[in-house]
Amino acid sequence: GVYRFASTALGQSGVAFPANVTLRGAGRDLTRLHVIGETACNLLVAEDQQRIAIEDLTIIGNAVSAPHGSVYGIGAAIRWILTERATAGVSGFALRRVHLENFRCPYWIEIQNLSHPKYELEMCNIEVNDLTFTSRPGNSIRPENLGFNAAVICIGGHNGAIKHVRINRVSGNAKYIKSGIILYQHINDAILDYVYIVGAGRDGATDNKGGYAIQIYDSVEKMASIKVSNAIIRSPR
């Protein structure tokens, strides 16, 4: 069926996931999660939790971003985050047979290691398999600004390593956002296989300000073992 989530009720915290949970629909055409309302929010959020899977459903956003200041950390369909409060690493995140559309935020799927650097905590064993997505007009944030992202997937090892990433069979229209997939900082052992991205940044970026189908970026010299194979990139900016 169709499940509607009021953006005012979700807020930045969204629906909080505990550990060891699988959210499974009846299929992308049969189970739909809709965010409704005019407030910026997150939908599915897991902080400092592990062994989480989301499968067999469609998620549709309300295309609303934070009106003032930084928009990072809000607006996502799915967030798996290791926070600064964490005292142990986490393992196990899977996204299988999911369709996404109509989000307006930096990252539709956000996987970030934001733990305190002194602990050197790790996130590992990430699987994204058979993901489809559709961007709509207006989904990009600040098209003229190189420093603001708008991507379907971002996996970022800001304050600690993210290891063993497998992204397989990801396809969709990124025309109205800037980027398809971002791997950012301290990613070790990642494979992107059978990635098909159409129109990245065509209408989502201006003057080539940050429009990438696939962006692999490291300024801390800690990224290693990244493989991209069988990628098809059509009509990028």
Secondary structure, 3 states (H helix, E strand, C coil): CEEEEEHHHHCCCCEECCCCEEEECCCCCCCEEEEECCCCCCCEEEECCCCEEEEEEEEECCCCCCCCCCCCCCCCCEEEEECCCCCCCEEEEEEEEEEEECCCCCEEEEEEECCCHHHCCCEEEEEEEEEEEECCCCCCCCCCCCCCCCEEEEEECCCCCEEEEEEEEEEEECCCCCEEEEEECCEEEEEEEEEEEECCCCCCCCCCCCCEEEEEECCCCCCEEEEEECCEEECCC
